[in-house]
Amino acid sequence: MNVKHEITTAFKAALLWSSLDDNDEPLDSHYDLTDFSPAALTTIDTLVDRFIAECLHLVNEIPGYSYSDAGHDLWLTLAGHGCGFWEQDVHGDTLTQWAHQYRKLADVYVGDDFNIEFFSGDISQ
């Protein structure tokens, strides 16, 4: 598995199990990794590309930390959950700060087409 795929898959999986639908059910109860809109996939792709370019060197310095861990923590940190990068002794604060610039992605919803969307998904700047 390549680095980008590992981070992206873990990011999407964490989003699914930690986010709720309109009936307060975890998204992963009814949706899976294939249920993201094209726009959401583009946003995730851009985010992960930036993360790899700007932070992968830090991730590589964390003992025993996998790329899947990084993808998982990227979602949990930017979504403001009670765990994430800040739990890491090495570079935790730096990675947390980086993820927090994308907090606007924390709000997701299921669209009329049953695809997962970000309320504010434009991170092009």
C-alpha positions in Angstrom: 0.0 0.0 0.0 1.3 3.4 -0.8 1.6 6.3 1.7 -1.2 8.4 0.2 -3.6 5.5 0.0 -2.9 4.5 3.6 -3.4 8.0 5.0 -6.5 8.6 2.8 -8.2 5.3 3.7 -7.6 5.8 7.4 -8.8 9.4 7.2 -12.1 8.4 5.6 -12.6 5.4 7.9 -12.1 7.6 11.0 -14.6 10.2 9.5 -17.1 7.4 9.0 -17.0 5.9 12.5 -16.8 9.2 14.3 -19.4 11.2 12.4 -23.2 11.0 12.8 -26.0 11.1 10.3 -29.3 13.1 10.8 -30.6 10.2 13.0 -27.5 10.3 15.3 -26.2 7.0 13.8 -22.5 6.6 13.0 -22.1 7.1 9.3 -20.3 3.7 9.1 -23.6 2.1 10.0 -24.9 2.8 6.5 -22.0 4.1 4.5 -18.5 3.0 3.5 -15.3 4.3 1.9 -17.0 4.4 -1.5 -19.8 6.8 -0.4 -18.0 10.1 -0.7 -19.1 12.6 -3.3 -16.6 13.5 -6.1 -16.2 17.0 -4.5 -15.5 15.4 -1.1 -12.9 13.1 -2.6 -11.2 16.0 -4.3 -11.1 17.9 -1.0 -9.7 14.8 0.8 -7.1 14.3 -2.0 -6.0 17.9 -1.7 -5.8 17.8 2.0 -3.8 14.5 2.0 -1.4 15.8 -0.7 -0.7 18.9 1.5 -0.3 16.8 4.6 2.3 14.6 2.8 4.2 17.5 1.4 4.2 19.5 4.7 4.1 16.9 7.5 5.3 13.5 6.3 8.8 14.1 7.5 7.4 14.7 11.0 5.2 11.6 10.9 8.3 9.6 9.9 10.1 10.7 13.1 7.3 9.4 15.5 8.4 6.0 16.8 5.9 3.2 16.1 3.6 5.5 14.3 2.1 4.3 11.0 0.7 6.2 8.0 -2.7 4.8 8.9 -2.3 6.3 12.4 -1.5 9.6 10.8 -4.6 9.5 8.6 -6.8 8.5 11.5 -5.4 11.3 13.7 -5.6 13.8 10.9 -9.4 13.4 10.9 -9.8 13.2 14.6 -7.7 16.3 15.2 -9.2 18.6 12.6 -12.7 17.5 13.7 -11.9 18.4 17.3 -12.4 14.9 18.8 -10.8 14.1 22.2 -7.8 12.3 20.7 -5.5 12.8 17.8 -2.1 14.3 17.1 -1.8 16.0 20.4 -1.4 12.6 22.1 2.0 12.2 20.4 5.0 13.2 22.4 7.0 13.8 19.3 5.7 16.6 17.0 2.2 16.3 18.4 1.7 20.0 18.9 3.1 20.9 15.5 0.8 18.3 13.7 -2.2 19.5 15.8 -1.6 23.1 14.8 -1.3 22.1 11.1 -4.6 20.1 11.2 -6.5 22.9 13.0 -6.1 25.1 9.9 -8.6 22.7 8.2 -11.2 22.7 11.0 -13.9 23.9 8.6 -13.9 20.4 7.2 -15.2 18.9 10.4 -18.8 19.3 9.5 -20.0 16.6 7.1 -23.5 15.6 5.9 -25.1 13.1 3.6 -26.4 14.7 0.5 -29.7 14.0 -1.3 -27.7 11.6 -3.6 -26.6 9.6 -0.5 -23.0 10.7 -0.8 -21.0 12.2 2.1 -20.2 15.9 1.6 -18.3 18.6 3.5 -20.4 21.6 4.4 -17.4 23.8 3.7 -15.1 21.8 1.5 -13.2 24.4 -0.4 -9.6 24.3 0.7 -8.1 25.4 -2.6 -6.4 28.4 -1.1 
